[in-house]
Amino acid sequence: MTRTPRHARLFAILIAATVALAACGGDSDSTTDAATGDTEAAGSITVYSGRSEELVAPIIDEFTAATGIDVELRAGDSGEMAALLLTEGDASPADVFFSQDAGALGAVEDAGLFAPLPDATLDLVDPAYRSTQGNWIATSGRMRVLVYNPDLVADADLPATIDDLLDPAWKGKIGFAPTNASWQSFVTALRVLRGDDGARTWLEGFAANEPVAYEKNGVVRDAVNSGEVSVGLVNHYYLYEKILAEGADAVVAKNHYFKNQDPGSLVNVAGVGILASSDNATAAQALVDFLLSADGQTYFAEKTFEYPVASGVTPFADLPTIEEVNPPAIDLADLKSIEATQELLSSVGLLTK
């Protein structure tokens, strides 16, 4: 099959962005705009990361090269890292919690373990993407989408809302990753937006359509691309990762964006908070500001294909703007009730404990 010109253009943009990012990585001036010029910022810090080491190690290495501050990175699942922080309390060796999602940040904040961030840092990001209490801040955003196979689904037949996925015509054709944190955050957002009863009603209809469960978002994407299922609920950037890794000719799948505040276009964030018990709060603050600097935001935009959250850096060229999609308005701190979400998913048969 001949791939669309759009896929070819995407691949060219992806390659160009990666090359450009690599080229600027060795520029000694590339981090001069990060708030790391404080001569007191030195020594080392420990970061508990809910983001994979493979994903964040390059930007952490850039930070160390720019500041001389060593970082011990301890990576794992965001929920597991949050639970560890709650267990360790003030005795934790962590200086910074770098979470994959806002829910885990909210749980740590509720336990009173974060120190307030300075206004100068908070003001870098839209209030929608930071703690209302000022204790954590987003570093990048990702949007939920429906990845689809155009050989199996015509554009005219794509669902306008997540409720359209409850139509029996989609029975057995939808892929999802029930244990994935981003899926569970979506369901948590559904609970916040529609109440537990409304969320249960949607989930029961979804379960009745016999969606196909996969272990991870990337596997869902691959199943859609191969035609194993017609559509899948994932995050937007998985498509771009596949195009970069395999080339445009290998990728059939496309992203479909739910619009007009539909819950299916939830924007969740990765973010950071500084532990109140940190032994090196100055260096920890330097890392937070570096991640929000032009260099940090460019890394997330061009290397991980996420939405930058600080002003001055534009999203990856092919992404619709957040304003175009118009996702649902939600206090991201409300996504912390993951345990209740898991219980609901189990009760409707969509999650096996």
VOGU-3710 file (C-alpha; in Angstrom, 3 decimals, decimal comma):
1> mtrtprharl> 0,000/0,000/0,000  1,198/3,519/-0,728  1,323/5,615/2,407  -0,259/9,041/2,451  1,788/12,174/1,762  0,837/13,259/5,280  2,679/10,297/6,784  5,722/11,022/4,627  5,668/14,652/5,735  5,332/13,536/9,359
11> failiaatva> 8,355/11,274/9,047  10,433/14,063/7,516  9,453/16,444/10,307  10,230/13,845/12,965  13,689/13,160/11,558  14,452/16,857/11,185  13,338/17,587/14,723  15,472/14,796/16,160  18,558/15,890/14,242  18,048/19,506/15,263
21> laacggdsds> 17,625/18,564/18,891  20,778/16,455/18,845  22,708/19,307/17,255  21,717/21,804/19,909  22,520/19,397/22,715  26,243/20,144/22,510  25,832/23,926/22,421  27,295/25,392/25,593  24,774/28,247/25,439  21,747/25,972/25,138
31> ttdaatgdte> 20,813/26,195/28,823  21,562/29,833/29,524  17,860/30,588/29,902  17,325/27,979/32,601  17,013/29,313/36,112  20,169/27,536/37,193  22,548/30,445/37,462  22,330/30,535/41,267  25,850/29,850/42,497  24,431/28,044/45,518
41> aagsitvysg> 22,920/25,332/43,330  25,440/22,532/43,587  25,977/19,057/44,969  23,537/16,275/44,143  19,830/15,433/44,302  17,735/12,287/44,197  14,767/12,159/41,835  11,961/9,636/42,197  10,645/9,347/38,657  7,387/7,893/37,426
51> rseelvapii> 8,684/8,503/33,920  10,908/5,826/32,415  14,654/6,248/32,735  15,015/5,845/28,963  12,685/8,785/28,404  14,042/11,282/30,928  17,722/10,358/31,254  18,778/12,523/28,262  17,228/15,713/29,677  18,579/14,905/33,153
61> deftaatgid> 22,043/14,501/31,613  21,659/17,901/29,944  20,778/19,400/33,313  23,864/17,896/34,938  26,093/19,091/32,096  24,689/22,622/32,403  24,789/22,921/36,189  27,261/20,385/37,543  24,511/19,038/39,794  24,541/15,254/39,919
71> velragdsge> 21,204/13,453/39,808  20,468/10,007/41,174  17,437/8,836/39,209  15,183/6,189/40,695  12,534/5,269/38,136  9,369/3,214/38,433  5,612/3,448/38,066  4,230/6,831/39,197  1,755/5,198/41,571  4,473/3,029/43,066
81> maallltegd> 6,798/6,015/43,517  4,014/8,020/45,149  3,225/5,128/47,496  6,899/4,869/48,404  7,016/8,563/49,238  3,939/8,212/51,413  5,579/5,303/53,239  8,936/7,045/53,702  7,453/10,394/54,700  9,979/12,944/55,931
91> aspadvffsq> 12,683/10,258/55,956  12,636/9,902/52,181  15,953/10,479/50,408  14,065/11,989/47,467  14,423/15,671/46,654  12,112/15,745/43,624  9,136/13,669/42,514  8,838/13,595/38,708  5,472/12,006/37,987  3,959/10,642/34,800
101> dagalgaved> 0,514/11,900/35,806  -1,207/14,511/37,929  -3,044/11,987/40,077  0,135/10,758/41,754  1,265/14,342/42,327  -2,084/15,095/43,951  -1,739/12,131/46,299  1,700/13,267/47,479  0,437/16,835/47,848  -2,513/15,667/49,959
111> aglfaplpda> -0,047/13,989/52,307  1,660/17,353/52,879  5,006/16,164/51,526  5,670/18,928/48,970  7,222/22,336/49,587  5,523/25,329/47,936  7,011/26,392/44,615  7,962/30,056/44,100  5,565/32,289/42,192  8,214/32,912/39,524
121> tldlvdpayr> 8,144/29,210/38,692  4,377/28,796/38,923  3,829/31,760/36,623  5,638/29,942/33,805  2,650/27,630/33,288  -1,069/28,132/32,731  -2,992/27,678/36,025  -4,815/24,699/34,497  -1,542/22,765/34,499  -0,288/23,346/38,019
131> stqgnwiats> -1,435/22,700/41,563  -4,068/25,105/42,822  -2,102/25,056/46,096  1,171/25,845/44,331  3,003/22,663/45,314  3,578/20,976/41,940  3,754/22,032/38,321  3,376/20,354/34,935  6,384/19,827/32,693  4,541/18,550/29,586
141> grmrvlvynp> 1,075/17,504/28,476  -0,393/14,602/26,559  -3,825/14,219/25,068  -6,033/11,150/24,881  -6,955/10,206/21,318  -8,523/7,441/19,293  -5,862/5,873/17,082  -7,514/4,254/14,073  -6,763/2,200/10,983  -8,107/4,051/7,900
151> dlvadadlpa> -8,195/0,783/5,956  -10,879/-0,400/8,382  -12,608/2,845/9,386  -13,523/5,657/7,003  -12,977/9,161/8,318  -16,705/9,832/7,937  -17,473/6,955/10,310  -15,181/8,058/13,141  -16,971/8,650/16,451  -17,555/12,273/17,404
161> tiddlldpaw> -17,635/11,445/21,119  -16,662/8,611/23,415  -20,366/7,852/23,733  -20,436/6,898/20,059  -18,049/4,051/20,917  -20,921/2,386/22,772  -22,684/1,715/19,479  -22,836/-2,075/18,875  -21,138/-1,467/15,520  -17,854/-1,168/17,458
171> kgkigfaptn> -18,221/-4,518/19,215  -14,885/-6,330/19,352  -13,141/-3,582/17,382  -11,743/-1,359/20,168  -8,371/-1,833/21,840  -7,454/-0,452/25,259  -4,876/-0,975/28,018  -6,828/-1,537/31,274  -3,830/-1,504/33,630  -2,232/1,553/32,032
181> aswqsfvtal> -2,109/4,695/34,177  -3,312/6,967/31,369  -6,427/4,828/30,777  -7,174/4,824/34,503  -6,659/8,602/34,628  -9,162/8,946/31,785  -11,701/6,893/33,738  -10,986/8,970/36,842  -11,650/12,112/34,813  -14,889/10,535/33,604
191> rvlrgddgar> -15,898/10,012/37,228  -15,078/13,641/38,023  -16,971/14,967/35,011  -20,031/12,693/35,086  -20,086/11,364/38,626  -19,568/7,745/39,620  -22,978/6,679/38,333  -22,420/8,332/34,962  -18,979/6,791/34,658  -20,344/3,358/35,551
201> twlegfaane> -23,031/3,667/32,887  -20,424/4,467/30,227  -18,082/1,702/31,370  -20,856/-0,886/31,362  -21,739/0,087/27,799  -18,066/-0,024/26,853  -17,650/-3,480/28,426  -20,733/-4,725/26,563  -18,921/-3,948/23,304  -16,206/-6,450/24,281
211> pvayekngvv> -13,145/-4,207/23,901  -9,849/-6,042/23,408  -7,452/-5,635/26,336  -3,723/-5,156/25,759  -0,857/-4,724/28,185  0,321/-1,278/27,071  -0,631/1,688/24,902  2,124/0,867/22,442  0,692/-2,607/21,952  -2,763/-1,110/21,375
221> rdavnsgevs> -1,300/1,190/18,728  0,469/-1,702/17,011  -2,705/-3,792/17,018  -4,548/-0,952/15,304  -1,773/-0,452/12,804  -1,757/-4,163/11,888  -5,542/-4,303/11,599  -6,024/-6,608/14,568  -8,514/-4,050/15,899  -9,984/-1,028/14,146
231> vglvnhyyly> -9,417/1,631/16,802  -7,707/2,076/20,152  -7,775/4,479/23,075  -4,225/5,762/23,699  -2,199/8,949/24,171  -1,449/11,081/21,129  2,332/10,680/21,017  2,436/6,911/20,526  1,742/7,336/16,816  4,706/9,672/16,349
241> ekilaegada> 7,022/7,352/18,239  6,141/4,554/15,814  6,632/6,729/12,739  10,059/7,799/13,967  11,097/4,271/14,915  9,825/2,432/11,828  9,408/5,023/9,102  6,308/6,475/7,507  5,857/3,544/5,104  5,369/1,152/8,017
251> vvaknhyfkn> 2,589/3,169/9,623  -1,016/3,031/8,476  -2,595/4,299/11,688  -3,750/7,866/12,316  -4,900/9,846/15,331  -8,477/11,028/15,744  -9,112/13,816/18,258  -12,360/14,099/20,194  -13,361/17,755/20,421  -15,726/20,155/22,195
261> qdpgslvnva> -14,768/19,197/25,759  -15,377/15,503/25,229  -13,798/13,402/28,028  -11,995/11,417/25,336  -9,613/14,332/24,774  -8,455/14,632/28,371  -5,131/16,447/28,681  -3,127/14,944/31,517  0,329/16,110/32,479  3,667/14,929/33,665
271> gvgilassdn> 4,921/17,168/36,431  7,261/17,753/39,326  7,210/18,730/42,963  9,979/19,363/45,475  9,851/17,357/48,702  9,646/19,467/51,836  12,218/17,133/53,370  14,786/17,774/50,616  18,357/18,255/51,806  19,186/20,327/48,715
281> ataaqalvdf> 16,136/22,393/47,856  18,165/24,904/45,845  19,447/22,243/43,458  15,983/20,671/43,329  14,515/24,035/42,328  17,191/24,372/39,666  16,007/21,093/38,112  12,367/22,185/38,138  13,218/25,438/36,395  15,458/23,658/33,899
291> llsadgqtyf> 12,618/21,351/32,879  10,486/24,453/32,256  13,207/26,322/30,388  13,269/26,668/26,602  15,685/23,738/26,370  13,618/21,498/28,612  10,364/22,317/26,865  11,932/21,841/23,445  13,087/18,393/24,516  9,546/17,360/25,433
301> aektfeypva> 8,099/18,896/22,266  10,608/17,445/19,821  11,866/14,275/21,462  8,799/12,899/23,234  6,208/14,688/21,012  4,297/15,952/24,039  2,700/19,360/24,458  5,014/21,968/26,000  3,354/23,761/28,913  5,579/26,820/29,321
311> sgvtpfadlp> 5,247/29,740/26,941  7,753/30,331/24,169  7,961/26,784/22,794  5,512/25,556/20,163  4,183/21,981/19,977  5,431/19,467/17,446  4,450/20,663/13,972  1,691/18,131/13,230  -0,225/18,435/16,494  -3,479/20,377/16,698
321> tieevnppai> -3,342/23,063/19,343  -5,044/22,422/22,649  -7,357/25,312/21,831  -8,412/23,646/18,569  -9,360/20,431/20,334  -10,965/22,198/23,310  -10,511/19,401/25,869  -12,608/19,124/29,046  -11,819/21,574/31,829  -10,852/19,677/34,955
331> dladlksiea> -8,783/20,251/38,080  -6,003/17,746/37,490  -5,532/17,308/41,221  -8,911/15,553/41,197  -7,321/12,680/39,277  -5,745/11,372/42,475  -8,605/8,981/43,335  -7,148/6,129/41,271  -7,999/3,446/43,853  -11,712/4,218/43,543
341> tqellssvgl> -11,330/4,089/39,763  -9,696/0,676/39,932  -12,515/-0,629/42,109  -15,074/0,658/39,617  -13,218/-0,902/36,686  -13,070/-4,218/38,524  -16,771/-4,127/39,314  -17,710/-3,764/35,630  -15,255/-6,481/34,536  -12,708/-4,221/32,832
351> ltk> -9,869/-4,813/35,274  -8,760/-8,083/36,827  -6,861/-7,697/40,088
//
